[in-house]
Each structure stands twice: as structure tokens, then as C-alpha cells.
């Protein structure tokens, strides 16, 4: 697609954490957001703990004529959280938009079966890391007298799915989103969250297949049947288009919302 230099994010500088993705047949939330934002005129600082995956996202953007830079960081490391914001600010000149798109759930279990090490790993990535990145970005945005933070949570923060640590950390992301929105509105900073439901992304499909031993077609079929709207999962593009609205100036009077993008999962009868 063609880059629109007068698009909805024209001239905006974006730091997108989690811009790479797991290998798979479809596109992940982070890569879809990075590509869509660039198509709408933004320059994207693509952060991932796997530099080669972030670079693949950058190459896709550049192949369309967009602007993007790859950067390696592991947000479970406090020094990396600080470094990615410092380098993003230095490279871009400002940070108009920060997207926190990180979520892991490997080896998560029901409460009694969950191991302490797994609990700590999921908390460090899903909640502590998001807090640390935001902590370093907020002074930059405060100095700029404005900015937008978008957190990618999950509908699992509201609905039971059997992964205790994942559910609890994503509920924490929701509350942290509201806390940032309330505490920094006076500085012109907005903060919202998207709660994706069952999405056909590599992390969800290939990840589930690898964890369960099921083939990907069976995983897709089972997940599709659970979605009220059309009996079909969403995609990374559904997350990306919702994100585009929330980070754009079209949403300049919206802060502190938790937006489900879930095909009706959160409102279906029990």
C-alpha cells in the first residue's frame, strides 16, 4: 500500500514496543500496528527483544516507502526500559505516541498448579515492564506538554481463560492505564488500552499448537467457534485499526478507556 504523508498520523513519532512477532502464517498485533501507523504518515521506532524480527517489520515498512528504525530491548530488564525510551527520543526527536504491546503466557496454569518462577516471569514482562517503559516515557511527554500511551491488554483481564498470571497481569494493565490517564491528563497526556479477544495471530495460533500438540487448523476451528460475531476470530489488523483511532487526534478527547476488540466475547451470554 502507499504511504500517506498527509495521513491520520502525519509527522507523528511513535515508539512501538513489541513490533516484531512470532513466526507464523498471519500477522501479529505489533507488526500490523507498526505497518498501519507508517502507512498513515508516522515514523516508527520498532522495539523488540528479537532484533531480527523488529528488523523484518522495518523492512516491510521501508518497502512501502515508510520510515522506521529497529531497536533491540528486553523490557524485563530495567536498564533496557530506560534505554529504549532514551534512544527512541534521541532518534525521533520527540515521542508523540508510545505503544506497549507485550504479553507472554507460556507455562501459565490454574492457581494451584502455577509455579512461582512462571508467575514472576509473566509479571515481569506483562506488567512490570510496561510500567517501567511508561515511567521513563512520561517525563518526556510531560516536557513536550502532550503525548499518547496505548497499552495492549486482553479480554482475558475480564474473562476466565485458565491462565492465572496472564489474567491478573492484564487486569493490572487495565488499572495502570486508568491510573496514568487520571494522573497525567493535566499535562495533556492521554492513555488508553485495547483488550483484544480471540485473534488469529502467530502467538495465539502457532503458540497454542506448540503448547497443546494440536495442529493449527484444529486450533483455528476451535477458537473460531467461540467468537459470537461471525464465528470467526479477529486479526492483527483489527487491533491495528482500533489502535490507529485511539492514538490519532480524532480521539483527542478520549482517555482512560478500556476498549474490547473481541467480536462480542465480552457481552455474549454465559
N, C-alpha and C positions, 0 to 999 in steps of 0.2 A: 504494500500500500504506500501511498505518497505521504511524505511528511508535510504537515500543515503548519508552517511557521507563523501563521496567524490563528492557530487553533485555540482550544479552550485552556491550554496551559502554556501559551506562547511566552517564551522568555523565563519560565519558571525553572528553578534549580531544585532538583529532587535527590535526596539520599534515600535509597531503597534497600533496606536490609532484608536479605533473603531473596535476592534477584536471580539466583540460579535455580536449579531444580534437580530432582532425582531423574535418572534415565527412564524413559517410558514412551508410550505411543502418543500421549496427549501433552498439552501444555499445562504447567503449574501456575498457581496464582501469581507468584512473584514475577516470573518471566512475562506473563501476559500483561501485568500492570506496567512493567518497565517498557515493553514494546508500545502499548497503547499510549502511555504518557509521552513517549518520544514522538509518536505519530501526531500528537496534539501540540507539539512545539516545545516540550520540556527537554532540558539536558539532565541526564540521569546518571548518578553515581551509584553503580551497581555493586552491592556488597554481598559477599557470601563467604562461608568458611571453606568452600571449594573454589579456588580462583579460576580453574578451568571452566567450571560451569557458569560463573559470572561472566567470563570472557566470551563464552558461547552466546549469552544474552546480548552482550555488547556488539558482537559481530552481526547478529540478526538485526539489531537496530541500525548499525552503520551501513548494512547492505541496502537499507531503505533510505539512506541519506540523513539519518538522525544522529544525535550527539549522545555519546555515552562513554563512561570510563569504568573499568573493573577494579575492584579493591578486595583484598582478602582480609577477613576478620572473623574471629570466633567470639561471639558475644557471651560465651560462658567465662571469658577472660576479661576482667575489669579493664585492664590496660588496652585491650582491643576495642572496647566500647568507647573509650575516650579517643583513641587514635582514629577511628573511623569518622567520628564527628569532626575532629580537628583537620584531618586530611580532606574530608568532603568539603568543609568550609573553605579551606585554603584553595582547593582545586576549582570549586564552583564560584567562589567569591561571596556567596551567601547560601543559606539553606531556607528556601521557601516552604519546602514540604519534606517531612520525614515519614516514611512508611516502615513500620515494624511488622515484618512478615516472617516470623519464625515460630515453628511449632513442631515438637517431637513427641512421640508416644511409644517408642519401641519398648517392649517388655513391660508395659503398663498392665496392671491387673486390678481385680476387685480388692477392696480394702485389706482383708486379712491375708491375701496372697501376695500383696505388693512388697517388694524388697526395698529397704531403706535407700540403698545406693541408687536404684532406679528412680525413686521419689526425688532424691536430691538432683539427679541429672536432669529430670524433666523440669523441676522448678528452676534450676539454674538457666536453662535455655528459654523456657516459655515465659517466665515471669521476671526473675531477677535480671536477666539480660536485657529484656525490654525496658525495665525500669532504669537500668544503668545507661542505656543509649539515650533514652529520653532525658535523663538527668543532665547529660552533657549537652544535649541539643537545646534545652530550654533557655539557658543563659544566652545562647547565640540568637535565638528568636526574640528573646526579651530585648536584647540590644538593638535588633532590627525593628522593634516595635510591631512585630507580627510574624505569623507562621502557622503552619498546619501540621498536626501529627495525626496519622491514621494508623490504628492498630488492627491487625487481623486476629480476631478472636475465633470463636467457633460456636455453633449451635449446641455443641456438647457442654458448653457452660451452663445451659439451661435444661438439657435433656439427658437422661441417663443413657450411657452407651457402654459402660463396663470398664472404662479406663479411669481409675480414680484420680491419679495425679494430673492427667491431661484435663479432666473436667474441672478440677479445683484450680489449676493454674489459669485456665481460660476464664473462669469466673473471676479470678484475681485481675486478669487483664481488663475485664469489663469495669471493675471498680476503679482500677488505676486510670482508665480512660476518663471516667467521670470525675475523678479527683484532679487530674490535670486540667480538664475543661473548666471546673469550678475555680481552681486556684490560679489559673493564668489567663482567664478571659479579660481581665483588666489590662493586660498587656497586648491585647489584640491577637492572642494565640488561640486557635481552635483545636479541639481534639475529639475525634470520633472513632468508633470501631465498627468493623463489619464482622458478622457472625455467619460464615459460610456453613451450609448444611452438607449433604452428601454430594461431593463434587468428583467428577471424572478427571482426576489429576494423577500423575505418576506416583506421588507419595501415597495417595489413597488406594489406587488400584494395584500397582505393582507391589507396593508396601504390604498390603493386605494379603496378596497372593503369596508373597515370600514368607509371611508370618504364619499363614494357615495351611500352606500346601495346596490351596485351590488354584485352578487355572484362572487367568484374568477374565475370560469370558463368563465364568461362573460368578466371579466376584461382581462384575458389572451387572449381571442379570439379577442377583440378589439385592444389590443396592438400588437398582432402578425401581424394583417393585415396592420399595419403601417410601418413594417420593410421591406425595399426593398430586403435584402439578405435572400431568402428562406421563406419570410413571417413568420419569427419566431424570437422571442426575443433571446437575449443572456442570459448568466447565470453568476453567480459569478465566475465561473471557467474561463470564457473568460476574465474578468477583471484580475483575478489572473495570468493567463499565460502572459498577456501583462505586468503586473507589474513585474513578475519574470525576464523578459528580461531587463526591464529598470533599475532594481536595481542590476542586475548582472554585472560582469566585462565584459561581452560581449558588454555592452552598455557604456564602459568606455570613449568613445569619444562623447557621446550624452548628451547634457544638454540644458535646456530651451525649450524643445519641448512640445507641447500640442497634445497628441495622441488620436484621436477619436477611441473608440471601440464601434461601433454603427450600424453595419450591413448596412452601406451605408446611414443612415439617413441624414448625413450632406452633402451628394452630390446628393441626389435624386432631380428630377425636382420638382419645386413648383407647 
